[in-house]
């Protein structure tokens, strides 16, 4: 699927402003939580947070180079936060992030899109990062 198709499908499940607000908080918390725990595991000289982040960014680049650039900056900031957290706080961030997600979908009255296709677990951050930047810049 193209970025436009993925975003159109994702947006259909995230039309309620309260749901989008919950996702704008929840998704970064989930990513920080994952990075915080993945940072503790190593794959040679790299930790798994870097390996996973790079793999995700390569996927983003394949479907949306602009989004990959935006996500690179967002991931770098979140990584710098995540590596400083005790693992217990990282896990708490992950759980709290999912609570925000579920509350948002309760407002929306829809189930999370990733239940239909797991690729939307990767599309969520890309969508939120781009939406946030576009909102801030007024694009």
C-alpha positions in Angstrom: 0.0 0.0 0.0 1.1 3.6 -0.6 1.5 6.1 2.2 -1.7 7.9 1.0 -3.7 4.6 1.2 -2.3 3.8 4.6 -2.9 7.3 6.0 -6.4 7.3 4.6 -7.3 4.0 6.3 -5.6 5.1 9.5 -7.4 8.5 9.5 -10.8 6.8 9.1 -10.2 5.2 12.6 -8.9 8.4 14.1 -11.3 11.2 13.2 -12.3 12.2 16.7 -10.1 15.0 18.1 -10.0 13.4 21.5 -8.8 10.1 20.0 -6.1 12.0 18.1 -5.1 13.8 21.3 -4.9 10.5 23.1 -2.7 9.1 20.3 -0.5 12.2 20.3 0.4 11.4 23.9 0.1 7.6 23.9 2.2 6.8 20.8 5.3 8.7 21.9 5.0 7.0 25.4 4.8 3.6 23.8 7.8 4.3 21.6 9.7 5.6 24.6 8.8 2.6 26.6 9.9 0.2 23.8 13.1 2.0 23.3 13.8 2.2 27.0 13.6 -1.6 27.4 15.1 -2.4 24.0 18.1 -0.2 24.9 19.0 -2.8 27.6 19.6 -5.6 25.0 22.6 -5.5 22.7 23.2 -6.7 19.2 27.0 -6.4 18.8 27.9 -2.7 19.4 24.3 -1.5 19.0 21.4 -1.8 21.3 18.1 -3.2 20.0 16.4 0.3 20.3 18.8 1.5 17.6 18.4 -1.6 15.5 14.6 -1.5 15.7 14.5 2.3 15.1 16.7 2.0 12.0 14.6 -0.8 10.6 11.5 1.2 11.2 13.0 4.3 9.6 14.0 2.2 6.5 10.4 1.1 6.1 9.3 4.7 6.5 11.8 5.9 3.9 10.4 3.3 1.5 6.9 4.7 1.7 7.5 8.4 2.6 11.0 10.0 2.6 9.7 13.2 4.2 8.0 11.2 7.0 11.2 9.2 7.5 13.1 12.5 8.1 10.5 13.8 10.5 10.5 10.4 12.3 14.3 10.3 12.5 14.3 13.6 14.5 11.4 12.3 16.7 13.1 8.9 17.3 16.4 10.6 18.2 14.6 12.8 20.8 12.7 9.9 22.2 15.7 7.6 22.2 17.7 10.2 24.3 14.8 10.3 26.8 14.3 6.5 26.8 18.0 5.6 27.5 17.9 7.7 30.7 14.9 5.9 32.2 15.0 3.1 34.6 13.5 0.0 33.0 10.5 0.2 35.4 9.7 3.7 34.1 10.0 2.6 30.5 7.5 -0.2 31.1 5.2 2.2 32.9 5.4 4.6 29.9 4.6 1.7 27.6 1.5 0.7 29.6 0.3 4.3 30.1 0.7 4.9 26.4 -1.6 1.9 25.6 -4.1 3.2 28.2 -4.2 6.5 26.2 -4.7 4.5 23.0 -7.6 2.5 24.3 -9.3 5.5 25.9 -8.9 7.3 22.6 -10.6 4.5 20.7 -13.3 4.4 23.3 -14.0 8.1 22.5 -13.9 7.3 18.8 -16.1 4.2 19.1 -13.7 2.2 16.9 -11.3 -0.6 17.5 -7.5 0.0 16.9 -6.7 -0.3 13.2 -3.7 -2.6 13.9 -6.2 -5.3 14.8 -7.0 -5.6 11.1 -3.4 -5.2 9.9 -0.3 -5.1 12.2 1.5 -2.7 9.8 -0.6 0.0 11.4 1.5 -0.4 14.6 4.3 1.2 12.5 2.0 3.6 10.7 0.7 5.2 13.9 3.9 6.9 14.9 4.6 8.1 11.3 1.1 9.5 11.1 1.3 11.2 14.5 4.7 12.7 13.8 3.7 14.1 10.5 0.3 15.4 11.8 2.0 17.1 14.7 4.6 18.8 12.5 2.0 19.9 10.0 -0.1 21.3 12.8 2.9 23.2 14.4 3.9 24.6 11.0 0.4 25.3 9.9 0.8 23.2 6.7 
